Amino acid sequence: MEKVNVSAFLRKYTMIIALVLVVIFFSVATEGKILFPQNINNLISQNAYVFVLGTGMLLCILTGGNIDLSVGSVVCFAGAVGAMIMDKNVNVLAAILAMLIIGILIGMWQGFWIAYVKVPPFIATLAGMYAFRGLSNVVLQGLTVSIKNETFIKVFGGGADCYVPDLFGGEGFNMTCMLAGCIAVVILIAMQLKSRINNKSKGYETAPLGSTVVKLAVISAVILWIAYKLSSHKGIPTALIWILLVLLVYGYLTTKTRIGRYLYAVGGNEKATRLSGINTKKVYFIAYVNMGFLAALAGILTIARLTSSQPTYGQGYEMDAIGACFIGGASAYGGVGTVPGVVIGATLMGVINQGMSIMGMDVNYQKVVKGLVLLIAVAFDVLSKREKK
């Protein structure tokens, strides 16, 4: 029987264990209210921007612990431009396209300064944080602009009716949502088994079958539980569709593509990566272009959920995204981090926020707790590296 390395196990699954403990704590503290179907739904919808921005921030962090401080302002600016376009009764597709193009152009602008002029990312994006916040005020003229386009609101997850319709026409329990959860579990198991068979056929080292079965059983149970909870309250929120799309695309990009390997290589050892013939400047550039694109998408989700745009939107979003990455296991030194880790980090932050809100805790204390959680996560990363050395 294979001996279990407890230290390695705890190091690998620390944040998952922490998430479970935090959920248990708030379940007791809120008398189970945090696990109500409506609150599970709110957790997803209210934190959609964290999942999206955290995924983009991960690519920046992988390049060497670099961050983007401008994403909150870019969310606001992209949303402001889109709201103004829709306010003039222009086609909603044109507004969406304009927001995404703005995000990409901003990413290219900041990527140029960082990758080719060698301006430190902290300074370049700090400048962007001020500039695009100011431009948001200019575009909106300091006012709030309401979003009236119902199609836009429903597709991107704002309002009370923004859910995937139940194809079976049921009332009280959404069978489409439950079926989607079951299909997700089947696909997960099939993919894991296929990956295991391929690795064995190529002679690669694989995890013990027992631990793989246990891991799949736990993940499947969580997916089915979430599907059941969502099915009990209207079903799948449209915001969740966009979150899953981003996570799947960028999960594939970081693990199965050449640019994904380059991101990890640059963060691991930039000089060696450059000497091996890889264009490291291009890698930096792509990371920040992706960040701009995802910031624009987060802007779309934000104004759809709040059904308006105003100059204060997006404040603090950059810190939530950075926190989700580091709490989820991304290294402050770069080269380490995963999209599933971002999911864990974003979920943990969302549970803490919602749990304290249900308990009626002051917003300022919520910030204190999030700050301490972030500090502990980064300190754990630093201490783990020191222990390995």
N, C-alpha and C positions, 0 to 999 in steps of 0.2 A: 504494500500500500504506500502510495506516494506521500511523503511528509509535507504538511502544509506550512509554508513560511508565513507565520502570522504577521511579522513586521512588513513583509512585502505586500501581503493582502490588505493590511490597514492603510499602507501608503497609497495603494492603487485605488481603493474604494472609500477613502476618507470622506470625500464630499457627498457621496451617495449615502453613507451612514449618517452624516450630518443632516442631510435633507430629510431622511426618515425620522430622525430624532426631533427635528424642528417641526415636522408635520404632526408627530405624536404630541409634542408639547402644546402646540396651538389647538389641537383637537380637544385636549383636556381644558386648556385655558379658555376656549371659546364655547365649551360645552357642545362640541361637535359641529358648530355653525360653519367653520371653515371648510367642512367637507360636504356642505349642502350643494346639490347640483348647480344652483344659480351662482354660488361663489366659485365653484370650479370653472364655470363658464366665464365669469368676470376675470378670474385669474389669467385666463388665456387672452381675452380681448384687451384687457388693460395693459398687459405686458407684451403685446405683439411687437411693439417697437424695440423692446430689449432683445428679443430673439433675433430680429432682423439686423439691428445695429451690432449686436454682439458677434454675429457671424462675420460681418465685414471687419469688425475690429480685430477679430482673431487673425485674419490674414496680415494685418499691419503688425500685430504683436509677434507673429511667427518670424518676421524679417529681422528680429533682434530686440524685441521688447519695445518696439516703437508704437506710438498711439496716435489717435486723431482727435484732437480737442474740439474740432469744428463741427462735428456731426450734429449736435443739437441745433446749431445755427443753420446748418444746411437743411435740416428737417423743416425748420421754420420758414426759410427762404423759398424752398421748393414748394411747400404748402401754400405760401402766400401768393406766389405766381400762379399756381393752379387755381386757387380760389378766385383770384381776380379775373382770370380767363373765363372760368365758369360763370362768374357774376355778370359777364357781358354776353351771356347766352351763346358762347362759342361751343362747338361740338365737344362733348366730354372726352372723346378719344384724343382730340387735339390737346386738351388740358393735361391729360395723363402723359402723353408723349412729351409735351413741353417740360413737365416736371422731371421725367426720367433723363431727358437730354441735359437739363440744367445740372442734375446730379453728376452725370458723366463728365460734363465740361468742368465742373468744380473739381472732380477727382483728377482730371487731367492737369488742371492748373496747379493743384497742390502737389501732384505726383511729379510734375516737371521741376518744381523748386527743390523737392526732396531728393529725387533720383539723379537729376542732371546738374543742378547748381550746388547740391550738397548742403542745402540749408537744413539744419536739424529739424526732424519732424515735429518736435515739441514747439519750436518757434514758428515754423511754417503754418501749422494748424492752429496755433494760438492767434496768429494774424487773421486766419480765416474765420475763427470764432467771432472776433470783433467785427470784421468786415461784413460777413453775411448776416449777422444779427442787425447791424446798421442798415443793410440793404432791405432786410425784411420790414423794418420800420418805414423805410422810404416807400416801398411798394404798397404797403397797407395804409400809409399815412397815419400810423398810430391807432387805427380803428380795427374793429372786429368785422370780418366779412363772413356772412353766413353761407353755408353750402346748401343749395336747394335741390340739386339734381338727385332724385331718388335712386336712379340706376347706379350712380357712382357710390352713393352711401351704402346701398345693399351689397354691391359687389365687393367693396373693400372693408366691410365689417363695422359700419356705424349704425346706430339706431336699434330698435327693439325687434325688427323683423329680418335681420341680416343672418339668416340661417339657410343651410342647404335644405330644400324641401324634402319631405318624407315621400319617397316614391311609392310607398305602400298605403299612403293616405291614412295612417293610423292617428289616433288622438290620445294624448297623454304620454305616449311612449314612442319615440322615433326609431322605427325598425331599420331605416336606412343607415342611421348612425351606428347602431349595434352591428349591422351586417358589415359595415366598413371596418369596424374594429376587428371583427373575426377574420376578414380578408387580410388585414394588416398583419395579424398574428401568423396566418398561413404563409404569407410572403416572407416574413422575417425568418421563420423556421426553415423554409425552403432555401433561402439565400445563405443562411448560416451552415446548413448541411452541405450545400454545394461548395461553399468556400472550404469547408473542412475536408471534403473528398478531394478537391483540387490540390490542396496543400499536402495531403498525404501522398497523392500520386506523384507529386514532384519532390517528395522527400523532405518537405519542410517540417519544422517542429510544430506540433499542435497541442492545444491545451487538453488535459485529461477529459475523457468523454463525460465523466460524472459532473465535473464542474461546468462543462458546456451545457449539459441538460438542465442543471439547476439554474444557471444564468438565463437560459431561454425561458424556463418556466416562470421565473420571477418577472422578467420583462413582459412576457405574454399576459401574465396576471394583471400587471399594472395597466397595460393597454386596454384590456377588456374591462377593467374597473373604471377607467376614465371614459371609455365608450358608453358604459352603462350609466354613469353619472350624467354625461352629456345627453344621452337618449332620454333621460328623465326630465330634461329641461330644454325642450325645443330642438335639440340635436346639434349638428356640427355648425359652429359659427363660421362665417365666411373668412374671418381673420385667420382661423386655424388653417384653412386651405393655403393661404399665402405663406404662413409660417412654415408649414410642411414642405412646400415647394422650394423655399429658400434653403431649408436645412438639407433636403435631399440633394439639390443641385450642388451646394457647396460642400456637403459631405463627400460627394463623389469627386468633386474638383480637388479637394485636399488629399484624397487617398488614392485615387486611380489615374490621375493625369500628371503630365510632365511638369506643368507649372506648379502643381501642388508639391511635388518633390523638391522643386527649386526653392519654394518658400521655406520649407524646413531646412534645406541645405544652407541657404543664406543666413538663417537665424542660428544654425549650428556653428558655422565657420565661414564668414563672408569671404575672407581672403582666399581660403582653399577653394571655395566655390568659384570665385572669379578666375583663379589660376587653372581650374579644370575646363575653362572655356565657356562657362555660363555667363550670360549678360546680366549681371546683378542689378544694373540700373533699370533694365526692363522689368525685372522682378519687382523692385520697389514701385515702379510706375504702375504696374498692373494691380498691385495690392491697393493703392490709393484710388485708382479709377474704380475698382470694385466697391471700395468704401463709399465713394461719392454716389454710385448707382444705388446701393442699398440704403443710403441715407435718404435719397429721393423717394424710394419705395416706402420707407418708414414715415416720411412726410405725408405720402398719400394715405397710408393707414391711419395716421394721427388725425388728419382733418376729416376723414370719413367717420371715424369714431366720435369725434367731438362736434361734427357737423358745422364746423366753422374754422376760420383761421385768424389768429391774432399774433401780435409781435412777441408775446411771451412764450409761445409754444416751443417746446424742445429744450427748455432750460433744464440742465442737469442730466439730459439724456446721455451725454458722452460719458459721464461718470457711471451711470447704470450699465452701459455697454462694456466699459473697461472692467468694472467690478464683476460682471457676469463671466468674462473671460478668465480673470485671475482666480475667482472663486471656483470656476470649473476646471482648474488645473493647468491653465496656460502659464508658461514660465515668464517671469519678468525679464529674463535674459534672452528670450526668443528661442525658436526651434522646437518648442514643445507646446502642444495644445491640440484639442480636437473639437469638432463640431458637437458631438454628444456632450463633451465637457461644458460647452457654452449653454446647452440646453439645461444641464444640471444647475449651473451657476445662475442662469436667468430664472429658473423655477424656484431655486432657494431664495433669491431676492424677492421674487413675487410673493412667495408664501409668507416671508417675514413681513413685507409691506401689508399684505391683506390681513394677516393674523393680528398685527398691532392695530390696524384700522378698526377691525371688528371689536377689539378690546377697548377701543376708544382712546388709545395712547396718543399723546401730542406728536405732531409731525416732526418736531425738532428732535424728540427722543428716537423716532424712527431713523432719522439721519445718523444719530449717534450709533445705533445698533448696526446699521449698514456699514458705517465706517470701521467699526471694530471687527465685523465679519471679514471685510476686505483685508484689513491689516493681518488678521490671523491667517488667512489663506495665503497671502504672499510670504509671511514669515515661515509658514510651513514649507513652502517651496524652497526658500533660502536654506532652511535647516536641513531639508532632505538632501539637497545638493552637497552641503557641507559634510553630511554623514557619509554620502557615497565616496567623497574624496578621501 
